Amino acid sequence: MFFQKKIIVWLFLGVSLFEISLLFDVRKNHVDDVFFADLVSMSGVVLPNPENTLLKQLREKEAQLTLQERQLLKRENATLMIFLYGFVAWSVLLCLIGLNFYLDYRHRKGQRFL
């Protein structure tokens, strides 16, 4: 009889320790977070006041300005690339024109002596 009570006590302690370790264990996935959020929940409401509405407006304005900054950087990069391509194209054309004048000069110089 004493042996059976001892087994029951040890089983109860083991199960209790297992449950406590589950409660305080570091949860690694979202399912555990949802499960434990149902066990312990706390809520609070802050009524709108000038400070928190102003902060919300500032955050919205900051997000808008960040978006505009990204768009301006993209536009600036596009403008720089267009300038670079134009510069390369004009350089190639200038080299071809110079090569044409040089080859024309050599051709005319060779015909003079014949």
Backbone as numpy.savetxt, mean C-alpha at the origin, in Angstrom:
# Nx Ny Nz CAx CAy CAz Cx Cy Cz
-13.42 -45.93 46.21 -14.24 -44.74 46.21 -13.37 -43.49 46.21
-12.33 -43.47 47.07 -11.42 -42.33 47.13 -10.70 -42.15 45.80
-10.35 -43.23 45.16 -9.64 -43.19 43.87 -10.51 -42.55 42.80
-11.81 -42.86 42.78 -12.72 -42.28 41.79 -12.89 -40.78 42.02
-12.97 -40.34 43.27 -13.08 -38.91 43.56 -11.82 -38.18 43.13
-10.69 -38.83 43.33 -9.42 -38.22 42.95 -9.36 -38.05 41.43
-9.83 -39.04 40.67 -9.84 -38.95 39.21 -10.78 -37.83 38.76
-11.93 -37.72 39.37 -12.90 -36.68 39.01 -12.32 -35.30 39.29
-11.66 -35.15 40.43 -11.05 -33.85 40.78 -9.96 -33.50 39.77
-9.12 -34.47 39.43 -8.05 -34.20 38.46 -8.61 -33.88 37.08
-9.66 -34.57 36.66 -10.30 -34.26 35.38 -10.89 -32.86 35.39
-11.55 -32.51 36.50 -12.14 -31.17 36.61 -11.05 -30.10 36.56
-9.95 -30.31 37.29 -8.85 -29.34 37.27 -8.21 -29.26 35.88
-8.05 -30.40 35.24 -7.45 -30.40 33.90 -8.30 -29.67 32.90
-9.61 -29.94 32.94 -10.51 -29.26 32.02 -10.56 -27.77 32.34
-10.56 -27.40 33.59 -10.58 -25.99 33.98 -9.31 -25.28 33.53
-8.16 -25.91 33.72 -6.90 -25.31 33.26 -6.88 -25.18 31.75
-7.42 -26.17 31.06 -7.49 -26.10 29.59 -8.37 -24.93 29.14
-9.51 -24.74 29.80 -10.40 -23.63 29.45 -9.75 -22.29 29.77
-9.06 -22.19 30.88 -8.38 -20.94 31.24 -7.27 -20.65 30.24
-6.53 -21.69 29.84 -5.47 -21.47 28.85 -6.06 -21.03 27.51
-7.23 -21.53 27.15 -7.88 -21.08 25.92 -8.31 -19.63 26.02
-8.79 -19.22 27.18 -9.22 -17.84 27.35 -8.05 -16.86 27.26
-6.90 -17.21 27.81 -5.77 -16.30 27.84 -4.73 -16.57 26.76
-5.00 -17.53 25.92 -4.07 -17.86 24.84 -4.08 -16.74 23.80
-2.93 -16.55 23.17 -2.85 -15.57 22.10 -3.56 -16.16 20.89
-4.59 -15.45 20.45 -5.37 -15.95 19.33 -4.68 -15.58 18.03
-4.67 -16.53 17.09 -3.94 -16.32 15.86 -4.83 -16.17 14.63
-6.09 -16.39 14.75 -6.94 -16.24 13.57 -8.20 -15.45 13.92
-8.92 -15.08 12.89 -10.08 -14.21 13.06 -11.25 -14.92 13.73
-11.36 -16.21 13.56 -12.47 -16.96 14.15 -12.41 -16.87 15.66
-11.21 -17.00 16.24 -11.07 -16.88 17.69 -11.44 -15.48 18.15
-11.07 -14.46 17.39 -11.40 -13.09 17.78 -12.91 -12.90 17.85
-13.63 -13.44 16.88 -15.09 -13.32 16.88 -15.66 -14.09 18.06
-15.13 -15.28 18.32 -15.63 -16.09 19.43 -15.43 -15.37 20.75
-14.23 -14.84 20.99 -13.94 -14.18 22.25 -14.60 -12.81 22.34
-14.89 -12.18 21.22 -15.61 -10.91 21.24 -17.03 -11.13 21.75
-17.61 -12.30 21.46 -18.95 -12.58 21.98 -18.91 -12.83 23.49
-17.80 -13.37 23.97 -17.70 -13.64 25.41 -17.58 -12.34 26.20
-16.71 -11.47 25.78 -16.46 -10.23 26.50 -16.64 -9.10 25.51
-17.59 -8.25 25.75 -17.78 -7.12 24.84 -17.96 -5.85 25.65
-17.53 -4.76 25.03 -17.65 -3.47 25.66 -17.99 -2.48 24.56
-18.85 -1.59 24.84 -19.19 -0.60 23.83 -19.30 0.76 24.49
-19.08 1.76 23.69 -19.19 3.12 24.17 -19.58 4.02 23.01
-20.23 5.09 23.33 -20.68 6.02 22.30 -20.19 7.41 22.68
-19.57 8.06 21.71 -19.16 9.45 21.90 -20.09 10.30 21.06
-20.76 11.19 21.69 -21.68 12.05 20.98 -20.90 13.03 20.11
-21.44 13.38 18.97 -20.73 14.33 18.11 -20.55 15.67 18.82
-19.32 16.15 18.76 -19.01 17.46 19.32 -18.09 18.18 18.34
-17.83 19.44 18.55 -17.02 20.18 17.56 -15.62 19.58 17.35
-15.05 19.01 18.40 -13.68 18.48 18.28 -13.63 17.24 17.40
-14.51 16.27 17.68 -14.39 15.04 16.89 -14.95 15.22 15.48
-15.90 16.12 15.26 -16.34 16.38 13.88 -15.26 17.12 13.11
-14.56 18.03 13.79 -13.46 18.75 13.13 -12.34 17.78 12.77
-12.04 16.84 13.66 -11.02 15.84 13.39 -11.42 14.97 12.20
-12.68 14.61 12.13 -13.16 13.81 11.00 -13.02 14.59 9.70
-13.37 15.88 9.73 -13.23 16.72 8.54 -11.77 16.86 8.13
-10.89 17.01 9.11 -9.45 17.12 8.81 -8.92 15.84 8.18
-9.35 14.70 8.68 -8.90 13.43 8.10 -9.41 13.26 6.67
-10.66 13.65 6.43 -11.20 13.58 5.07 -10.44 14.51 4.14
-10.13 15.71 4.62 -9.38 16.68 3.80 -7.96 16.16 3.54
-7.36 15.54 4.55 -6.02 14.97 4.37 -6.03 13.85 3.33
-7.05 13.01 3.37 -7.16 11.93 2.38 -7.35 12.51 0.99
-8.17 13.55 0.88 -8.39 14.20 -0.41 -7.11 14.83 -0.93
-6.36 15.51 -0.06 -5.10 16.13 -0.48 -4.06 15.10 -0.87
-4.03 13.98 -0.17 -3.11 12.91 -0.52 -3.43 12.35 -1.90
-4.73 12.18 -2.18 -5.14 11.70 -3.50 -4.76 12.70 -4.59
-4.97 13.98 -4.34 -4.59 15.01 -5.31 -3.08 15.04 -5.53
-2.32 14.85 -4.45 -0.86 14.82 -4.57 -0.41 13.66 -5.45
-1.02 12.50 -5.26 -0.66 11.35 -6.10 -0.99 11.61 -7.56
-2.15 12.23 -7.80 -2.52 12.54 -9.18 -1.56 13.54 -9.81
-1.14 14.54 -9.03 -0.17 15.52 -9.55 1.18 14.87 -9.84
1.61 13.96 -8.98 2.88 13.27 -9.22 2.80 12.42 -10.48
1.66 11.74 -10.69 1.49 10.94 -11.91 1.54 11.84 -13.14
0.85 12.98 -13.06 0.83 13.90 -14.19 2.23 14.48 -14.45
2.95 14.78 -13.37 4.32 15.31 -13.52 5.23 14.26 -14.15
5.10 13.01 -13.70 5.91 11.94 -14.28 5.58 11.74 -15.75
4.29 11.85 -16.10 3.89 11.71 -17.51 4.47 12.84 -18.34
4.46 14.06 -17.79 5.03 15.21 -18.51 6.53 15.02 -18.71
7.22 14.54 -17.70 8.66 14.30 -17.82 8.96 13.23 -18.86
8.14 12.19 -18.91 8.36 11.14 -19.89 8.12 11.66 -21.31
7.08 12.49 -21.48 6.83 13.07 -22.79 8.00 13.94 -23.21
8.53 14.75 -22.29 9.68 15.58 -22.59 10.89 14.72 -22.96
11.11 13.64 -22.22 12.24 12.77 -22.50 12.11 12.12 -23.88
10.93 11.60 -24.20 10.72 11.00 -25.52 10.89 12.04 -26.63
10.39 13.24 -26.42 10.56 14.31 -27.40 12.02 14.67 -27.60
12.76 14.74 -26.49 14.18 15.06 -26.57 14.94 13.97 -27.34
14.63 12.73 -27.06 15.29 11.63 -27.77 14.94 11.67 -29.25
13.67 11.92 -29.57 13.25 11.97 -30.97 13.95 13.11 -31.71
14.01 14.30 -31.11 14.69 15.43 -31.76 16.18 15.17 -31.89
16.77 14.51 -30.90 18.21 14.20 -30.99 18.47 13.23 -32.15
17.62 12.22 -32.29 17.79 11.26 -33.39 17.62 11.97 -34.73
16.59 12.83 -34.84 16.39 13.58 -36.08 17.58 14.49 -36.38
18.11 15.16 -35.37 19.27 16.03 -35.57 20.47 15.23 -36.03
20.68 14.06 -35.44 21.80 13.21 -35.88 21.60 12.75 -37.33
20.38 12.38 -37.69 20.11 11.95 -39.06 20.31 13.09 -40.06
19.88 14.29 -39.69 20.09 15.45 -40.57 21.58 15.73 -40.72
22.32 15.70 -39.61 23.77 15.91 -39.68 24.45 14.83 -40.52
24.05 13.57 -40.35 24.61 12.49 -41.15 24.29 12.68 -42.63
23.08 13.16 -42.93 22.68 13.42 -44.31 23.57 14.50 -44.93
23.79 15.60 -44.18 24.66 16.66 -44.70 26.08 16.16 -44.91
26.59 15.37 -43.98 27.95 14.84 -44.10 28.09 13.92 -45.32
27.13 12.99 -45.46 27.19 12.07 -46.60 27.00 12.82 -47.93
26.14 13.84 -47.94 25.94 14.65 -49.14 27.23 15.42 -49.47
27.90 15.93 -48.46 29.16 16.65 -48.65 30.22 15.71 -49.23
30.34 14.49 -48.69 31.33 13.53 -49.21 31.00 13.13 -50.64
29.73 12.97 -50.93 29.32 12.58 -52.28 29.66 13.68 -53.28
29.37 14.94 -52.94 29.67 16.05 -53.85 31.16 16.27 -53.99
31.89 16.06 -52.90 33.34 16.22 -52.97 33.95 15.16 -53.88
33.43 13.97 -53.86 33.92 12.89 -54.71 33.58 13.11 -56.17
32.47 13.79 -56.49 32.07 14.03 -57.87 32.85 15.19 -58.47
33.39 16.09 -57.71 34.10 17.25 -58.20 35.36 16.85 -58.97
36.03 15.88 -58.46 37.30 15.51 -59.06 37.17 14.58 -60.25
36.01 14.10 -60.52 35.84 13.21 -61.65 35.59 14.00 -62.87
